[in-house]
Amino acid sequence: MDISPQKFLSIKEVLAYSLGLFGFQLIVGFLNSYQAEFYFTAMNANLAVTGVLILIVKIVSAAFDPVVGNMIEKRGKLKPFILVSVLPLFIMTVVIFIKVPLAGVGLYAYIFFTFLLFSMAATLGDVPSCAIASSVTPNPTERTNLVSLSNTLKAIGLSASAAVIPVVCLIVPGGSAVVTQNGAPDTPISTLEYTVSAIAIAVVGCVFFLFIYFFNKERVPYAAEKMSFRDMLGVLKGNKPFMLVIISCFLGFGRQIQTGIAVQAANSIMGGQNYLLIIGITGGIGGVISMSLTPLLIKKFGEKRTYIGLSLYGFVMSLVTFLVGYENIAVMLVLLFFAGFQFGVVNILPVVMATDSVDYYEYKTGKRAEGTIYAALSLTVKVTLAMGTALGLALVNFSGYDIALGGLQSEGTKTMVYFAYAAAPGIFSLLSVFPIIKYDLVGKKKLEIAAELQARRGAENP
C-alpha cells in the first residue's frame, strides 16, 4: 500500500514552527556559549566547577523531562505547555545574566538554583515543541522536510547569539572592543552588555517561540491516557529503534563540546571573545548546509546510511582540521567550515528517527507516546550537551586558559583548547556510529508502517 501524497502543512505553519524553534534555540544557544564565561568574568567563578555544576543541574533537571512527558500523555495536547513555559523562560534567561554580590559556596549555590529553574522552564517548552513535529502531519515525507527546515533554523538560532553580543557592545556606552593591536582583548564583555543582550535575546526568542502555539495545528489523533512512570519506561524498552538513537547520542556526547567552549576558543585562538561571531558561525554555516541537504541524503541513502556517512566524514575532517592547526587562520576557518558538515547528524537525524519511532510504537501497540519519547529525547539532548560542556570546560581549565591573555595564551594552552574544539567532536562522532549499525527503521519498512497507520486511522474515522 502506498502512503497518501496528501499535503497537510501550509507554508505559514512550516515557517511558524521553524521560527518557533529558532527563537527557543536562540535562548538556549546564548546560555550554552556565554553562561560559563559570564560567571567567570563577572563573578570570578571557576570554569571547571561551573562546568560540573551545569552537568549536575542537567542531570537533576532531567527528572523533570519524564514529568512533563507524563503530563502530556495525560492531557493529550502539546501546545498548552508551550504557552505556560514562556514567562518563566523569559524571566530566568534575564536573571542568569545579572551580577550578584556573592562568592564561594553562596555563588555556586546561586548558579545551581537559578540554572535549575531555567532548565525546568526550558523543559516545559522543549518537550512539547519537539513532539509537535510528529503530530502536525501523518505524512512521513512531509514530516521529514519539516524537521529538516525547522532544525536548520534551530541550528542557526543556536549560533545567532554570537551576532547579538557584538552589536550590543557597539551600542552600550563604553562597550568592549574586539581586540587590540597586540592580540590581547582590550576589555572583556561587561556585565551590562551581558544583561542587555540577555533581555534582547529573551524578548525575541520568546515571541518567536509563541508562533508554534498560535499558528500550528495538532492533526494526528493523540488520545489522553493515564500513564505511570513504570509504563513510560515500558514504552522506551519496547521501542528498540529509539533506544539505539538514545545510546548513539550518549556515545557521541563529545560532539557538543564546541558549543560549550566556543567563547574560550575564540578568545585564545583568535584573540578576542567577540571573534566567536567568526569562529562559531564558520562551522555553523557548514552545519546549516549539511542540514539543508539532509532530506536529499535521506531520500537517496536513508537515515541509517546518512547518519553513518556523515559521522565518519566528521571524524576524518575533525582530525584533519586539528592536525593542520590554527597558525593560518584563513585555512583553519575553511577547515572548520567543512568539518561543520557533520553536525547535520546531531541536529536533524535523531529528531527524524524519534518521529519515526513514535509511528513504530503506534504500529506495534495501537497507542502513540509522543510525550514519553520526546521527554526521553529532550533529556538525552540536555544531559549530553551538559556532559560535552563539562568535558570541554574541564579541558580548557586544565590547559591554563586565562581570559585576560586573549591571543597571548601559551602554545600548550592554545593546542589543548584547539584539540577540544576541533578534534574531540570528530572522535565522539565515530563512537556514535556503532549503535546505528543495528538501526533498521528505514526505507520500505518505514513506508509500510506509515501506510498501515493511515489505513487504521481511516477505518476508525470513516
C-alpha positions as CSV (number, residue, x, y, z in Angstrom):
1,M,0.0,0.0,0.0
2,D,1.3,3.4,-0.9
3,I,1.1,6.2,1.6
4,S,-1.1,9.1,0.7
5,P,0.5,12.0,-1.1
6,Q,-1.9,14.4,0.6
7,K,-0.2,17.6,1.9
8,F,-1.3,18.8,5.4
9,L,1.1,21.7,6.1
10,S,0.7,25.2,4.9
11,I,3.8,27.5,4.3
12,K,2.6,29.6,7.2
13,E,2.7,26.6,9.6
14,V,6.1,25.5,8.4
15,L,7.5,28.9,8.9
16,A,5.8,29.4,12.3
17,Y,7.2,26.1,13.6
18,S,10.7,26.7,12.2
19,L,10.8,30.3,13.6
20,G,9.5,29.0,16.9
21,L,12.4,26.6,17.3
22,F,14.7,29.3,16.1
23,G,13.5,31.5,19.0
24,F,13.8,28.8,21.6
25,Q,17.3,27.8,20.5
26,L,18.4,31.5,20.3
27,I,17.9,31.5,24.1
28,V,19.5,28.1,24.7
29,G,22.5,28.9,22.5
30,F,23.1,32.1,24.3
31,L,23.4,30.2,27.6
32,N,25.4,27.4,26.1
33,S,28.0,29.8,24.7
34,Y,28.1,32.6,27.3
35,Q,26.9,31.4,30.6
36,A,30.1,30.0,31.9
37,E,32.2,32.9,30.6
38,F,29.8,35.4,32.3
39,Y,30.2,33.6,35.6
40,F,34.0,33.6,35.1
41,T,34.2,37.3,34.0
42,A,31.6,38.9,36.2
43,M,31.7,36.8,39.4
44,N,35.1,35.1,39.3
45,A,33.6,31.6,39.2
46,N,36.0,28.7,38.4
47,L,35.4,27.4,34.8
48,A,35.8,23.7,35.8
49,V,33.5,24.0,38.8
50,T,30.9,25.8,36.7
51,G,31.1,23.1,34.1
52,V,30.5,20.4,36.7
53,L,27.6,22.5,38.2
54,I,26.0,22.7,34.7
55,L,26.3,19.0,34.3
56,I,24.8,18.3,37.7
57,V,21.9,20.7,37.0
58,K,21.2,19.0,33.7
59,I,21.1,15.6,35.4
60,V,18.9,16.8,38.2
61,S,16.5,18.7,35.9
62,A,16.4,15.6,33.7
63,A,14.0,14.2,36.3
64,F,11.5,16.9,35.1
65,D,11.5,15.6,31.5
66,P,9.5,12.5,32.2
67,V,7.2,14.5,34.5
68,V,6.4,16.8,31.5
69,G,6.1,13.8,29.3
70,N,3.7,12.2,31.7
71,M,1.6,15.4,31.9
72,I,1.5,15.4,28.1
73,E,0.3,11.8,28.0
74,K,-2.5,12.6,30.5
75,R,-3.6,15.8,28.7
76,G,-3.3,14.5,25.1
77,K,-2.3,18.0,23.9
78,L,1.1,19.7,23.4
79,K,0.6,23.4,22.7
80,P,-0.7,24.5,26.1
81,F,2.7,23.5,27.7
82,I,4.5,25.9,25.3
83,L,2.3,28.8,26.4
84,V,2.9,28.1,30.1
85,S,6.7,27.9,29.6
86,V,7.2,31.3,28.0
87,L,7.1,33.6,31.0
88,P,9.4,31.6,33.3
89,L,11.7,31.0,30.4
90,F,11.9,34.8,29.8
91,I,12.5,35.7,33.5
92,M,15.2,33.1,34.2
93,T,17.1,33.9,31.0
94,V,17.5,37.5,32.2
95,V,18.1,36.6,35.9
96,I,21.0,34.3,35.0
97,F,22.9,37.2,33.4
98,I,22.5,39.6,36.3
99,K,25.6,40.0,38.5
100,V,25.0,39.2,42.2
101,P,27.4,40.1,45.1
102,L,28.2,36.5,46.1
103,A,31.3,34.4,46.3
104,G,32.4,30.9,47.3
105,V,29.7,28.4,48.3
106,G,27.0,31.1,48.1
107,L,27.9,31.9,44.5
108,Y,27.9,28.3,43.4
109,A,24.6,27.6,45.2
110,Y,23.1,30.6,43.3
111,I,24.4,29.4,40.0
112,F,22.9,25.9,40.7
113,F,19.4,27.0,41.7
114,T,18.9,29.8,39.1
115,F,20.1,27.5,36.3
116,L,17.9,24.7,37.6
117,L,14.9,26.9,37.4
118,F,15.8,27.9,33.8
119,S,16.3,24.3,32.9
120,M,12.9,23.3,34.2
121,A,11.2,26.2,32.3
122,A,13.1,25.2,29.2
123,T,12.0,21.6,29.6
124,L,8.3,22.6,29.9
125,G,8.6,24.2,26.4
126,D,11.2,21.9,24.8
127,V,9.5,18.6,25.1
128,P,6.1,19.6,23.5
129,S,7.7,21.8,20.8
130,C,9.8,18.9,19.6
131,A,6.9,16.4,19.9
132,I,4.6,18.6,17.7
133,A,6.7,17.6,14.7
134,S,5.1,14.1,14.9
135,S,1.6,15.4,15.4
136,V,1.2,18.2,12.7
137,T,1.2,15.7,9.8
138,P,0.9,12.0,9.3
139,N,2.8,12.1,6.1
140,P,6.4,10.9,6.9
141,T,8.0,12.7,3.8
142,E,6.3,16.0,4.7
143,R,7.4,15.4,8.3
144,T,11.0,14.8,7.4
145,N,11.0,18.0,5.3
146,L,9.5,20.0,8.2
147,V,12.1,18.6,10.7
148,S,14.9,19.4,8.3
149,L,13.9,23.0,7.7
150,S,12.9,23.7,11.3
151,N,16.1,22.2,12.7
152,T,18.2,24.2,10.2
153,L,16.7,27.3,11.6
154,K,17.1,25.8,15.1
155,A,20.8,25.4,14.4
156,I,21.0,29.0,13.2
157,G,19.3,30.1,16.3
158,L,21.8,28.1,18.4
159,S,24.6,30.2,16.9
160,A,22.8,33.5,16.4
161,S,23.6,34.9,19.8
162,A,27.2,35.3,18.6
163,A,25.9,38.1,16.4
164,V,23.9,39.8,19.1
165,I,26.6,40.5,21.7
166,P,29.0,42.3,19.3
167,V,26.1,44.6,18.3
168,V,25.3,45.2,22.0
169,C,28.9,46.0,22.6
170,L,28.8,48.7,19.9
171,I,25.6,50.2,21.3
172,V,26.3,50.2,25.0
173,P,28.4,53.2,26.0
174,G,31.9,52.2,26.8
175,G,31.3,48.7,25.2
176,S,34.2,46.3,24.9
177,A,36.5,46.4,21.9
178,V,37.0,43.2,19.9
179,V,40.8,43.2,20.0
180,T,43.8,45.4,20.4
181,Q,46.8,45.5,18.1
182,N,48.9,43.2,20.3
183,G,46.3,40.5,20.2
184,A,45.1,40.8,23.8
185,P,41.5,41.8,24.4
186,D,41.0,45.5,25.4
187,T,38.3,44.7,27.9
188,P,36.2,41.6,28.4
189,I,32.5,41.8,27.6
190,S,31.0,43.8,30.5
191,T,28.2,42.8,32.9
192,L,25.9,45.4,31.5
193,E,26.5,44.1,27.9
194,Y,25.6,40.6,29.0
195,T,22.5,41.8,30.8
196,V,21.3,43.9,27.8
197,S,22.0,41.0,25.5
198,A,20.0,38.6,27.7
199,I,17.0,40.9,27.7
200,A,17.1,41.3,23.9
201,I,17.5,37.6,23.3
202,A,14.8,36.7,25.8
203,V,12.3,39.0,24.1
204,V,13.0,37.9,20.6
205,G,13.3,34.2,21.5
206,C,10.0,34.0,23.5
207,V,8.0,36.0,20.9
208,F,9.2,33.6,18.1
209,F,8.6,30.6,20.3
210,L,4.9,31.6,20.7
211,F,4.4,31.2,17.0
212,I,4.2,27.5,17.5
213,Y,1.3,27.9,19.9
214,F,-0.6,30.4,17.8
215,F,-0.1,29.0,14.2
216,N,0.4,25.2,14.4
217,K,-2.3,22.6,14.5
218,E,-2.1,19.1,16.1
219,R,-3.6,16.8,13.4
220,V,-2.6,13.3,14.3
221,P,-5.0,11.7,16.8
222,Y,-3.5,11.5,20.2
223,A,-5.7,10.1,23.0
224,A,-5.1,11.3,26.5
225,E,-4.0,8.4,28.7
226,K,-3.0,7.9,32.3
227,M,0.5,6.5,32.3
228,S,2.7,5.7,35.2
229,F,6.5,6.3,35.1
230,R,6.8,2.5,35.0
231,D,4.6,2.5,31.9
232,M,6.8,5.2,30.4
233,L,9.9,3.0,30.9
234,G,8.0,0.2,29.2
235,V,7.4,2.4,26.2
236,L,11.1,3.0,25.9
237,K,12.1,-0.6,26.5
238,G,9.7,-1.7,23.8
239,N,11.0,0.7,21.2
240,K,14.3,-0.7,20.0
241,P,14.9,1.8,17.2
242,F,14.5,4.7,19.6
243,M,16.8,3.2,22.2
244,L,19.5,2.8,19.6
245,V,19.2,6.5,18.8
246,I,19.5,7.3,22.6
247,I,22.6,5.1,23.0
248,S,24.2,6.7,20.0
249,C,23.6,10.2,21.4
250,F,25.2,9.3,24.7
251,L,28.2,7.8,23.0
252,G,28.6,10.9,20.9
253,F,28.1,13.4,23.7
254,G,31.5,15.0,23.0
255,R,30.2,16.3,19.7
256,Q,28.6,19.0,21.9
257,I,32.0,20.4,23.1
258,Q,32.2,23.1,20.5
259,T,29.1,24.8,21.7
260,G,30.3,24.9,25.3
261,I,33.8,26.3,24.7
262,A,33.3,28.5,21.6
263,V,33.9,31.7,23.5
264,Q,37.1,30.4,25.1
265,A,38.3,29.1,21.7
266,A,37.7,32.4,20.0
267,N,39.5,34.3,22.8
268,S,42.6,32.1,22.9
269,I,43.0,31.1,19.2
270,M,41.8,34.3,17.5
271,G,42.5,36.9,20.3
272,G,39.1,38.1,21.5
273,Q,35.7,36.9,22.8
274,N,33.7,38.6,20.1
275,Y,35.6,36.6,17.4
276,L,33.0,33.9,18.4
277,L,31.0,35.6,15.6
278,I,33.6,34.4,13.1
279,I,34.8,31.1,14.5
280,G,31.3,29.9,15.6
281,I,29.4,30.9,12.5
282,T,32.1,29.5,10.2
283,G,31.4,25.9,11.4
284,G,27.7,26.8,11.8
285,I,27.3,27.6,8.2
286,G,28.7,24.2,7.3
287,G,26.2,22.6,9.7
288,V,23.3,24.6,8.2
289,I,24.3,23.5,4.6
290,S,24.5,19.9,5.8
291,M,21.1,20.1,7.4
292,S,19.5,21.7,4.3
293,L,20.9,18.8,2.3
294,T,19.9,16.1,4.8
295,P,16.4,15.4,3.3
296,L,18.0,14.8,-0.1
297,L,20.6,12.5,1.5
298,I,17.8,10.6,3.4
299,K,15.8,10.3,0.2
300,K,18.8,8.8,-1.6
301,F,20.6,6.8,1.1
302,G,18.1,6.5,4.0
303,E,18.5,7.7,7.6
304,K,20.9,4.9,8.6
305,R,23.5,5.3,5.9
306,T,23.3,9.1,6.1
307,Y,23.9,9.1,9.8
308,I,26.9,6.7,9.5
309,G,28.3,8.5,6.5
310,L,28.2,12.0,8.0
311,S,29.6,10.7,11.3
312,L,32.6,9.1,9.6
313,Y,33.1,12.2,7.5
314,G,33.1,14.2,10.7
315,F,35.7,12.0,12.3
316,V,38.1,12.4,9.4
317,M,37.5,16.2,8.8
318,S,37.9,17.0,12.5
319,L,41.2,15.2,12.8
320,V,42.5,16.9,9.6
321,T,41.4,20.3,11.0
322,F,43.3,19.7,14.2
323,L,46.4,18.3,12.5
324,V,46.7,21.3,10.1
325,G,46.5,23.6,13.1
326,Y,45.5,27.2,13.8
327,E,48.6,29.1,12.7
328,N,47.0,30.1,9.4
329,I,43.6,31.5,10.5
330,A,42.1,31.5,7.0
331,V,42.9,27.8,6.4
332,M,41.6,27.0,9.9
333,L,38.3,28.6,9.2
334,V,37.9,26.9,5.8
335,L,38.5,23.5,7.5
336,L,36.1,24.3,10.3
337,F,33.5,25.1,7.7
338,F,33.9,21.7,6.1
339,A,34.1,19.9,9.4
340,G,30.8,21.6,10.3
341,F,29.0,19.4,7.8
342,Q,29.0,16.6,10.3
343,F,26.5,18.4,12.6
344,G,23.5,17.7,10.4
345,V,23.7,14.3,12.1
346,V,23.4,15.9,15.6
347,N,20.6,18.3,14.9
348,I,18.3,16.6,12.4
349,L,18.6,12.8,12.3
350,P,17.9,12.0,15.9
351,V,14.7,14.1,15.6
352,V,13.7,12.4,12.4
353,M,14.3,9.0,13.9
354,A,12.3,9.9,17.0
355,T,9.3,10.9,15.0
356,D,9.5,7.6,13.1
357,S,9.8,5.7,16.4
358,V,6.5,7.3,17.5
359,D,4.9,5.7,14.5
360,Y,6.7,2.4,15.2
361,Y,5.3,2.3,18.7
362,E,1.8,3.0,17.5
363,Y,2.2,0.3,14.8
364,K,3.1,-2.2,17.5
365,T,0.7,-1.2,20.2
366,G,-2.0,0.9,18.7
367,K,-1.0,3.8,21.0
368,R,1.0,6.9,20.5
369,A,3.5,8.1,23.0
370,E,4.9,11.5,21.9
371,G,5.2,12.7,25.4
372,T,7.3,9.8,26.6
373,I,9.5,9.6,23.6
374,Y,10.2,13.3,23.3
375,A,10.7,13.6,27.0
376,A,13.4,10.9,26.7
377,L,14.9,12.7,23.7
378,S,14.9,16.1,25.4
379,L,16.5,14.5,28.5
380,T,19.2,12.9,26.3
381,V,20.0,16.1,24.4
382,K,20.3,18.2,27.6
383,V,22.4,15.7,29.5
384,T,24.7,15.0,26.6
385,L,25.1,18.8,26.0
386,A,26.0,19.3,29.6
387,M,28.4,16.4,29.5
388,G,30.1,17.9,26.4
389,T,30.2,21.3,28.0
390,A,31.6,19.9,31.3
391,L,34.3,18.0,29.5
392,G,35.2,21.0,27.3
393,L,35.4,23.4,30.2
394,A,37.5,20.9,32.2
395,L,40.0,20.7,29.3
396,V,40.0,24.5,29.0
397,N,40.6,24.9,32.7
398,F,43.3,22.2,32.7
399,S,45.0,24.0,29.8
400,G,45.8,27.0,31.9
401,Y,43.4,29.3,30.0
402,D,43.4,32.9,31.2
403,I,40.7,35.2,29.9
404,A,43.0,38.3,30.3
405,L,45.6,36.9,28.0
406,G,43.4,36.6,24.9
407,G,45.5,35.5,22.0
408,L,48.7,35.6,24.1
409,Q,48.0,32.3,25.8
410,S,50.9,29.8,25.8
411,E,51.2,27.4,22.8
412,G,50.3,24.5,25.2
413,T,47.1,26.2,26.2
414,K,46.1,27.0,22.6
415,T,46.9,23.5,21.5
416,M,44.7,21.9,24.2
417,V,41.8,24.3,23.6
418,Y,42.0,23.7,19.9
419,F,42.1,20.0,20.4
420,A,38.9,20.2,22.5
421,Y,37.2,22.5,19.9
422,A,38.4,20.9,16.6
423,A,39.3,17.3,17.2
424,A,37.2,16.0,20.0
425,P,33.8,16.3,18.3
426,G,35.0,14.0,15.5
427,I,36.3,11.4,17.8
428,F,32.9,11.2,19.5
429,S,31.1,11.2,16.1
430,L,32.9,8.0,15.4
431,L,31.8,6.4,18.7
432,S,28.2,7.4,17.9
433,V,28.1,5.2,14.8
434,F,28.2,1.8,16.5
435,P,24.5,1.6,17.7
436,I,23.2,3.0,14.5
437,I,24.6,0.0,12.6
438,K,21.7,-2.0,14.0
439,Y,19.0,0.6,13.3
440,D,16.5,-0.7,10.7
441,L,13.5,1.6,10.7
442,V,14.3,2.8,7.2
443,G,13.2,2.5,3.6
444,K,10.4,0.2,2.7
445,K,9.8,-0.8,6.3
446,K,9.1,2.8,7.4
447,L,6.8,3.4,4.5
448,E,4.8,0.3,5.1
449,I,4.3,1.3,8.7
450,A,3.1,4.8,7.7
451,A,0.7,3.3,5.2
452,E,-0.7,0.8,7.7
453,L,-1.2,3.5,10.3
454,Q,-3.1,5.7,7.8
455,A,-5.3,2.8,6.8
456,R,-6.1,2.1,10.5
457,R,-6.9,5.8,11.2
458,G,-9.1,5.8,8.1
459,A,-11.0,2.8,9.3
460,E,-11.5,4.3,12.7
461,N,-12.7,7.6,11.3
462,P,-14.5,6.8,8.1
